[in-house]
């Protein structure tokens, strides 16, 4: 596997919730999982640390980031500020092909939920918001949204109430409809309401979810790479 492929595997495992907040990411163990030396794992973990979804602690190692209650609130507030602007910009420039792609993502998300594949559904939820940012054509905005969505995935993994689904399919469909209508104000209002709904699914009491073993998180690789 290439370094980018290993990075993507670890990133997806975190975003999909196969690796829990606070999980230790041992370089030796990850090296065994992917069949590479730990010298290749180290810069990948630093890359994830730069994105704030992994924390590297001196003398202790790397861990999946475990956001605090305050950070959970700040991430959602930041998303509201930024993504209201994103959807306004997307509404101005969106073409039929963009709307088609957004609807395809929602359809894939619905299929994942129907198949009880919560991890894939959650990743597609984030992909929907990242695609909205890409529509704007602003790469810096896309990078910021991607980081916020990734950090929010950890918030959801740690604080979401049992039985809640975070972003709703109806909410995403409504956002697409507002963009299609070309109404920036309505689209921004829908985004604000949507992200506040996500916040309402969280139980912001400090609690820890039992960590999965690294081998289990990457079991789809068949025991090695």
Beta strands, then each sheet from edge to edge (+ up, - down):
strand 1: 54-57
strand 2: 61-64
sheet 1: 1+ 2-
end
